[in-house]
Amino acid sequence: MASPRADVLARARSLIDQFSGQAGFFVHDLTTDESFGINSRETFPTASMIKLPILVELFHQVAAGRLDLDEPREIRQVDHVGGSGLLRHLSPGIRLPLRDLAYLMISVSDNTATNLCIDLVGIDAVNQRMTALGCPDLVLRNRIDFGHAWTEPDHLAVGTPEGFGRLLARVWRKEILTPDACEEMLRMMAGVGADRAGRYLPINPYAAEMTSHGLSTGPAVGFAGKTGGLVGVRGQVAAIWGDGLAFVLAVMTTGSSDWSWGVDAEGSLFAARLGKLVYDHLRDGSESAGPGV
């Protein structure tokens, strides 16, 4: 009989073999410190997943006194960037604290906020920080530029599932900067990508509020992460904890023949199925791979 680990790897391999492009993943069990994956050191376009390294460097510069999270920044017409986000749809001239720009960069993947953050911290500083943190395979190459992004998915940044998994594990364990800084970063990532890797998991963002009103919520897990998407590209890194487990999952795909943008796009479903597979494996070794797997 195959071991539970061999079984989950075989199931994951089957998902990868059925994928129309290239795919890889990395899992870090935060309770045992064990890790496993497939194609976890292969390089993929990151799309918006690179916003996590940008956030980490931003918080380092805040800690060093070079930036102030409460300092207002003006968003001008010239700053507006296409793709995901809210700021490009708002009136030019509004001013928001850097903290809010960072939150928009992560929570709704705002590209205008992202380029403002890149300009403040610097591309080289992000890459040097990743090297210093043991994640040299996470590389920011350029600001977001949709003159390149639609046809050159690796123009913005490249990375590996293992690199993203190890970085988020250090944030979740509060090994980067102060515990308060890590809590703030996790707050910004809360629920991001719950419709991908968390799609089949018992996530309830209102569990605490419901419990405070005497409403039973049943088992629930915490979920915090960052997603990314471009044409044929989907990615996700997420920390998932509660219900007797804690782990980080990083999933990266590229070259998918499915160019759709809905929740059922091939890359998004791949992350969802893999998330449930890993969750069941780490929770109780269940033989069920969950809905749709």
N, C-alpha and C positions, 0 to 999 in steps of 0.2 A: 504494500500500500504506500502511495506517495505521501511524503511529509506535508504538513499544512503549507509550509513555505514553498515547496516544489509545486504544490497544487495551485497556489495563487499565482506563481510565476508562469505556469503553463496556461492558465486562463488569461493572464495579461498578454502573454505572447500571442494567443489566439486573437485577441482584440487588435493587437498591432498588425498581425498578418492580414487581417480583414480591412485595415485602414488603407485608403487609396493613395496616401502619401507616406511621409516618414513620421514616426512618432517615438517618443521615449518618455520615461518617467523615473522618478526617484522618491523613495519613501524613507523617512527618518522616524523611527519609533521613539518618541520622547520619554517613554517610561523605561525602556530597556537600553536605549542608545544604539540599538541595532539599525541597520539600514539595508535596503535592497532596491533593485530597479532593473530596467532594461534600457539600453541605449542612454544611460543616465549621464554619460560624459560626452555624448555627441553634441555638436554645436547646432543650434537652431536660431532663426530670427526670434527676437523676444517680443516684438510689438510693444504693447504698453506694460508688459511685465517689468521692463527696465525702470519704470517709475519707482519701484521699491528701492533699488540702489540709490536713485536720486534722493529719495526721502531720507535714507540712512545718512547720506553725506550732508544733507541739509541740517539734520539734527546734530551732527558732529560740529558743524560750523556755528550753530546756535550755542552749543555747549562751550565752544572756544571764544564766544563773545563777538564773532564776526557778523552774525545775523541776529535779528530780534524777531521772534514769532509774532509779536504784537505790533510791529511797525507796519503802517498802511502802505500799500503799493497801488499805484494807478494803473488801470488797464486801458490802454489806448487802442484806437482802431487798428493801428499798424501791428499791434500785438496779436490780433485775432488769427487763429489757426483753424483749418478745417478739421473734419473728423469729429470724434466724440467730444462732448463737453457742453457746458452751459454758457460760458463767458462770451463766446463769439456771438451769441444771440441777444446779449444784453447791451445796453447803451454804453458807448465809449465814455471814458472819464470816471467811471466808478472806481472807488478805492476800497480795497479789502486788506485786512491784516495778512501777513505772510502765512500765519497758521491756517487761515481759511483757503488760501491758494493751495497750500500743501494738501489740505483735506479734499478740495475739489480734484486735484491731480490724482488722488488715490481713489476716492469714493465713486466718482462718476467719470474717472479717467479723462479729465479735462485737458485737452492738448494745449490750449492757450496758457493755462496755469502751469503746465509742465514746462513749456519753453521759457516762461518767466523764471521758474525755479532753476532750470539749466543755466540761464544767463547769470543768475546770482551765485550759484555754487561753482560752475565751471565744469566742462567735460573732463578735463584732465584730473581734477580733484575727485570726481566720482570714481574714475578708473583706478586712481592711486589708492583710494579708500577700499575698494573691493580687493585689491591685491593685499593690502595690509590686513584685511579681515579673513584672508585665506580663500577668497573667491575671485581669482584673477581671470576666470573664464567668463565673468559677467562684464561685458565691454560696451559702454556707450560710445557710439561713433559720431553722431551728429544730433543737432536739434531736429525736432519733428518738422518735416518738409514734405508736403504731399505732392510736390513736383517729382519726388522719388518714391514715396511710400507705396503708391498703388502698384508699381511695377518692380520695385527693388525692395523686397521685404527685409533684407539685411542691412539696408542703408542706415536705419536708426541705431540698431544695437543687435548684438548676438549674445548668446549665453547657453548654458547647459542646465538640464533639470537638477543635477547634483548641486551646482553652484547656487541656484535659487533655493533649493531645499535647505542647504546648510546655512545660508544667510538668514532665512526666516526662522529657522530653529534657534539661532542665536538671539534673535529679537524676542521670540516667545519665551526663551529661558532667561531673558533680561541680562544677557552677557555683553550687550553693546550699550555703552554709556550708562545712564542711571536707570533704575527700575521705572521711575516716573516717565522718562523719555520713551522707554520701550512700551509702556502702557499707552502713551499718547499715540505712538505709531500704530499699535494694534487697534486702538479706537478708530483711527482713520481707515483701517483695513476691514473693520467689522462688517461681515455680511457680503463683502465684495466677492462675486463669483459664486454665490450660493445657488444660482441657477445652472452652474456647470458642475464642478466637482461635488457640490453639496446638494445637487438636485434630488437625490434619492435618500438623503440623510435626514434625521429628525432635528432639523434646525428650526428654532423658534426665536426670532429676535425680540419678541415681546414676553418671553418667559418670566423675567424678573417682575415686570409690571403686572402681568396676570397673577403671579403668585402673591404679590402684595395686596391684591384685591380678592384673595381667597379662591382663585380659579386654578384648578389642577391643570398642569400642562403635560404631564407624562415625561418620559425621558427626553432630554434635549442636549444638544452639543453646541459648544461655542465654535465659531467659524470666522476666520479673518485671513484675508489674502489679497492677491492682485491678479487680474486677468490681463490678457493681451489678445488682439485680433487684427489681422490684415487679410488681404485676399489669399485664401487657401491656408491661412495660418491661425491657429488658436493655441493659447497657452494659459496656464493657471498655476500659481503657487498658493497653498493655503495651509494654515494651521487649524487643526480640528481636535477638539478636546471635550472631555465629559463622557458620561455613560461608560465609565470604567476604562477609558483610553485617552491617549494624547499622541498625535503624530503630525508630521508635516508631509504633504504630498505636492510634488512639482510635476506637472504634465506639460509637454511641449510637442507641437505638431507643425508640419509644414508640407506644402505640395499637395494639399487636398484638392481633389477634383470638384468638391462642393464649394462653390463661391457664395452660397447664401449666407444671410446674416441672422436668421432666427435662432431660437433656442434649440431647434432640432438640427442645426448644422452639424455635419459629420464630426468636426473637431470638438464641438461642445458636447455632443453625445458621448464621444470617446472619453472625455474628462469625467462626465457623469457616471458612466459605467465603471470606469476605473476607480473612481472615488468610492462607490458602493462596494466594489470588490475588495478593496483594501480595508475599508471600514469593517466589513464582516469578518475578514481574516484576523484583524487585530483585536476585535472585540471578543469574539468567542469561537473563531475557527469555523464559522458557519459554512456549510456546503452551498448555501444559496448565494448566488451572485447578484440577486436583486432584480428589480424591474428592468427589462430591456436588455439584459446582459446575455 
